[in-house]
Each structure stands twice: as C-alpha cells, then as structure tokens.
Amino acid sequence: MSDRDLIILLLIGVVVGVIANRVAGRGGLGLIGDMIAGALGAFAGVWLLPKIGFHPGTGLIRLSISAALGSVILLGVVRVIRRL
C-alpha cells in the first residue's frame, strides 16, 4: 500500500466520522471520537472486506468503497455497544 493510499484511507475515515457525528448528534462519540473511529474503521474495512470475498472494483474505487464501508460498520457497532 502506497503513502497516497494511506492518506486517502485516513481522509475517508475522518470524513465519514465527521458525517456520522453530524447525523448522530449527541448519540455519537464526540467529534474527535467519531473521527478516530472512522479512520480505524477505514483501515479495518480495507483489510477485512477482501478477506471475506468483497472486492468492489480496483484501485482507488476499491480503496474508497472499502474504507467508507469499514468506517460506517465500525461506527455503527460502536454506537450499538455504547447503548447497551
């Protein structure tokens, strides 16, 4: 994975975290928490989704879709756990 890919992953995760923070309002982790969880989810999505057989395209498209899905999934899981 190149430096460019890592930067893109981080940016996508942070953007998804910010969007999740705006949507969730007080139900979120706070702006910084959502940004960190989004970035971690982006890395997890790029690593995990191909292992379960999900390959959405190639190159930058694959990276972007996997990162966004990973971020959304991790943020959703964190919010469900926080409610318990």
N, CA, C and O of each residue as an XYZ file, in Angstrom:
336
protein
N       0.847     -1.161      0.000
C       0.000      0.000      0.000
C       0.903      1.239      0.000
O       1.847      1.333      0.785
N       0.606      2.160     -0.870
C       1.437      3.354     -1.015
C       1.072      4.417      0.023
O       0.055      4.317      0.710
N       1.915      5.423      0.115
C       1.643      6.543      1.018
C       0.356      7.261      0.622
O      -0.410      7.704      1.478
N       0.132      7.367     -0.670
C      -1.088      8.013     -1.161
C      -2.324      7.255     -0.692
O      -3.313      7.865     -0.285
N      -2.269      5.929     -0.750
C      -3.389      5.111     -0.308
C      -3.658      5.296      1.186
O      -4.814      5.367      1.605
N      -2.607      5.375      1.981
C      -2.776      5.576      3.418
C      -3.417      6.922      3.726
O      -4.273      7.024      4.606
N      -3.004      7.945      3.005
C      -3.580      9.273      3.208
C      -5.052      9.280      2.805
O      -5.882      9.873      3.494
N      -5.376      8.630      1.700
C      -6.762      8.550      1.244
C      -7.610      7.802      2.262
O      -8.725      8.221      2.572
N      -7.086      6.693      2.784
C      -7.801      5.933      3.808
C      -8.106      6.799      5.024
O      -9.231      6.822      5.524
N      -7.106      7.495      5.477
C      -7.269      8.347      6.650
C      -8.301      9.441      6.399
O      -9.159      9.692      7.245
N      -8.222     10.092      5.243
C      -9.167     11.160      4.922
C     -10.598     10.647      4.804
O     -11.529     11.289      5.290
N     -10.776      9.508      4.167
C     -12.125      8.955      4.025
C     -12.687      8.605      5.397
O     -13.847      8.898      5.688
N     -11.874      7.984      6.237
C     -12.325      7.634      7.579
C     -12.713      8.853      8.394
O     -13.734      8.843      9.082
N     -11.911      9.899      8.323
C     -12.195     11.120      9.069
C     -13.467     11.780      8.550
O     -14.289     12.239      9.342
N     -13.639     11.834      7.244
C     -14.845     12.443      6.667
C     -16.091     11.660      7.070
O     -17.105     12.255      7.436
N     -16.022     10.329      7.006
C     -17.172      9.514      7.423
C     -17.451      9.732      8.908
O     -18.609      9.784      9.321
N     -16.392      9.859      9.714
C     -16.570     10.134     11.136
C     -17.258     11.464     11.391
O     -18.135     11.558     12.249
N     -16.865     12.496     10.649
C     -17.482     13.818     10.798
C     -18.948     13.769     10.379
O     -19.806     14.342     11.050
N     -19.233     13.095      9.288
C     -20.623     12.968      8.828
C     -21.444     12.209      9.863
O     -22.572     12.596     10.168
N     -20.883     11.133     10.403
C     -21.588     10.360     11.425
C     -21.850     11.213     12.662
O     -22.906     11.101     13.285
N     -20.894     12.060     13.014
C     -21.064     12.939     14.163
C     -22.213     13.901     13.936
O     -23.002     14.149     14.848
N     -22.319     14.442     12.743
C     -23.399     15.379     12.418
C     -24.756     14.671     12.428
O     -25.746     15.228     12.901
N     -24.799     13.449     11.908
C     -26.050     12.706     11.833
C     -26.488     12.237     13.218
O     -27.669     12.319     13.553
N     -25.557     11.752     14.015
C     -25.887     11.168     15.313
C     -26.181     12.220     16.371
O     -26.897     11.950     17.336
N     -25.637     13.409     16.199
C     -25.840     14.436     17.222
C     -25.220     14.014     18.543
O     -24.032     13.695     18.597
N     -26.004     14.007     19.598
C     -25.498     13.634     20.923
C     -25.304     12.126     21.082
O     -24.703     11.692     22.065
N     -25.790     11.326     20.151
C     -25.661      9.876     20.258
C     -24.307      9.349     19.841
O     -24.049      8.149     19.928
N     -23.441     10.237     19.389
C     -22.140      9.804     18.902
C     -21.081      9.781     19.976
O     -21.379      9.836     21.169
N     -19.849      9.702     19.542
C     -18.701      9.640     20.439
C     -18.050     11.000     20.617
O     -16.996     11.097     21.246
N     -18.637     12.027     20.090
C     -17.985     13.325     20.038
C     -17.248     13.432     18.710
O     -16.972     12.419     18.068
N     -16.936     14.627     18.307
C     -16.320     14.834     17.002
C     -15.002     14.089     16.872
O     -14.798     13.366     15.897
N     -14.111     14.250     17.831
C     -12.799     13.598     17.744
C     -12.955     12.083     17.817
O     -12.294     11.362     17.069
N     -13.809     11.593     18.698
C     -14.036     10.149     18.814
C     -14.577      9.543     17.534
O     -14.142      8.470     17.118
N     -15.529     10.230     16.905
C     -16.087      9.745     15.640
C     -15.038      9.764     14.529
O     -15.001      8.863     13.691
N     -14.191     10.786     14.524
C     -13.140     10.859     13.507
C     -12.138      9.717     13.682
O     -11.714      9.106     12.701
N     -11.765      9.433     14.911
C     -10.812      8.341     15.169
C     -11.438      6.992     14.828
O     -10.809      6.154     14.182
N     -12.686      6.785     15.266
C     -13.371      5.527     14.960
C     -13.553      5.361     13.451
O     -13.419      4.252     12.933
N     -13.854      6.444     12.747
C     -13.992      6.380     11.293
C     -12.686      6.001     10.619
O     -12.675      5.184      9.697
N     -11.577      6.592     11.075
C     -10.270      6.275     10.490
C      -9.892      4.821     10.766
O      -9.401      4.128      9.875
N     -10.118      4.359     11.990
C      -9.822      2.959     12.310
C     -10.704      2.012     11.500
O     -10.244      0.966     11.041
N     -11.958      2.379     11.330
C     -12.867      1.569     10.519
C     -12.445      1.501      9.066
O     -12.615      0.470      8.414
N     -11.894      2.596      8.553
C     -11.427      2.605      7.170
C     -10.295      1.596      6.977
O     -10.278      0.842      6.004
N      -9.358      1.596      7.913
C      -8.256      0.633      7.824
C      -8.766     -0.798      7.980
O      -8.315     -1.701      7.276
N      -9.702     -1.003      8.900
C     -10.268     -2.335      9.106
C     -11.034     -2.805      7.864
O     -10.949     -3.973      7.484
N     -11.773     -1.900      7.243
C     -12.537     -2.269      6.051
C     -11.655     -2.675      4.888
O     -11.946     -3.650      4.195
N     -10.585     -1.941      4.672
C      -9.674     -2.271      3.572
C      -8.966     -3.593      3.838
O      -8.648     -4.326      2.901
N      -8.720     -3.896      5.090
C      -8.049     -5.143      5.431
C      -9.019     -6.326      5.436
O      -8.691     -7.400      4.932
N     -10.226     -6.130      6.011
C     -11.133     -7.242      6.246
C     -12.044     -7.587      5.072
O     -12.254     -8.766      4.790
N     -12.580     -6.602      4.392
C     -13.572     -6.882      3.334
C     -13.034     -7.802      2.232
O     -13.758     -8.706      1.814
N     -11.803     -7.619      1.739
C     -11.317     -8.571      0.740
C     -11.162     -9.993      1.289
O     -11.275    -10.960      0.536
N     -10.909    -10.124      2.580
C     -10.751    -11.452      3.182
C     -12.067    -12.222      3.228
O     -12.067    -13.452      3.259
N     -13.197    -11.496      3.233
C     -14.488    -12.179      3.232
C     -15.084    -12.259      1.817
O     -16.235    -12.660      1.642
N     -14.296    -11.878      0.829
C     -14.715    -12.036     -0.559
C     -15.367    -10.828     -1.190
O     -15.949    -10.956     -2.267
N     -15.300     -9.674     -0.584
C     -15.905     -8.457     -1.141
C     -14.825     -7.645     -1.835
O     -13.931     -7.103     -1.183
N     -14.908     -7.560     -3.166
C     -13.913     -6.845     -3.979
C     -14.621     -5.827     -4.871
O     -14.942     -6.136     -6.018
N     -14.869     -4.618     -4.361
C     -15.618     -3.614     -5.139
C     -14.741     -2.851     -6.128
O     -14.319     -1.731     -5.840
N     -14.472     -3.422     -7.251
C     -13.679     -2.730     -8.263
C     -12.184     -2.859     -8.031
O     -11.712     -3.786     -7.372
N     -11.452     -1.901     -8.592
C      -9.999     -1.924     -8.462
C      -9.484     -0.522     -8.152
O     -10.190      0.470     -8.335
N      -8.274     -0.464     -7.692
C      -7.588      0.802     -7.485
C      -8.243      1.710     -6.466
O      -8.650      1.274     -5.389
N      -8.339      2.977     -6.823
C      -8.858      3.996     -5.919
C     -10.331      3.774     -5.582
O     -10.761      4.077     -4.469
N     -11.101      3.253     -6.520
C     -12.516      2.969     -6.274
C     -12.644      1.904     -5.193
O     -13.432      2.064     -4.260
N     -11.886      0.826     -5.304
C     -11.909     -0.258     -4.303
C     -11.526      0.274     -2.937
O     -12.179     -0.014     -1.934
N     -10.470      1.046     -2.914
C      -9.976      1.619     -1.662
C     -11.031      2.513     -1.014
O     -11.272      2.418      0.190
N     -11.649      3.368     -1.795
C     -12.642      4.309     -1.276
C     -13.880      3.597     -0.752
O     -14.357      3.905      0.340
N     -14.401      2.655     -1.515
C     -15.606      1.942     -1.101
C     -15.336      1.101      0.141
O     -16.130      1.117      1.081
N     -14.233      0.372      0.155
C     -13.896     -0.457      1.314
C     -13.679      0.391      2.561
O     -14.120      0.016      3.647
N     -13.008      1.526      2.417
C     -12.753      2.406      3.557
C     -14.051      2.985      4.096
O     -14.257      3.019      5.309
N     -14.922      3.438      3.217
C     -16.194      4.018      3.659
C     -17.070      2.973      4.342
O     -17.661      3.246      5.387
N     -17.156      1.785      3.760
C     -17.952      0.721      4.378
C     -17.389      0.315      5.732
O     -18.143      0.138      6.689
N     -16.091      0.169      5.819
C     -15.471     -0.183      7.089
C     -15.739      0.860      8.157
O     -16.015      0.519      9.308
N     -15.661      2.122      7.786
C     -15.925      3.211      8.732
C     -17.360      3.184      9.218
O     -17.618      3.283     10.417
N     -18.283      3.051      8.301
C     -19.701      3.037      8.661
C     -20.012      1.848      9.565
O     -20.729      1.990     10.555
N     -19.478      0.685      9.231
C     -19.741     -0.511     10.029
C     -19.169     -0.355     11.434
O     -19.858     -0.636     12.415
N     -17.921      0.087     11.542
C     -17.317      0.233     12.868
C     -18.041      1.282     13.703
O     -18.282      1.065     14.891
N     -18.388      2.405     13.106
C     -19.124      3.437     13.851
C     -20.482      2.912     14.316
O     -20.913      3.208     15.431
N     -21.152      2.140     13.472
C     -22.436      1.553     13.858
C     -22.294      0.574     15.013
O     -23.101      0.583     15.942
N     -21.279     -0.263     14.959
C     -21.044     -1.236     16.030
C     -20.726     -0.523     17.343
O     -21.241     -0.898     18.397
N     -19.878      0.503     17.280
C     -19.519      1.251     18.485
C     -20.758      1.901     19.098
O     -20.915      1.900     20.319
N     -21.621      2.442     18.282
C     -22.828      3.096     18.808
C     -23.777      2.092     19.442
O     -24.387      2.379     20.473
N     -23.908      0.910     18.832
C     -24.780     -0.113     19.407
C     -24.210     -0.560     20.758
O     -24.963     -0.711     21.720
N     -22.927     -0.769     20.841
C     -22.302     -1.193     22.095
C     -22.465     -0.121     23.172
O     -22.709     -0.439     24.336
N     -22.333      1.131     22.787
C     -22.482      2.219     23.770
C     -23.882      2.292     24.352
O     -24.052      2.693     25.504
N     -24.879      1.914     23.581
C     -26.262      1.947     24.063
C     -26.549      0.860     25.090
O     -27.476      0.984     25.891
N     -25.754     -0.202     25.066
C     -26.003     -1.324     25.992
C     -25.605     -1.006     27.373
O     -25.750     -1.842     28.265
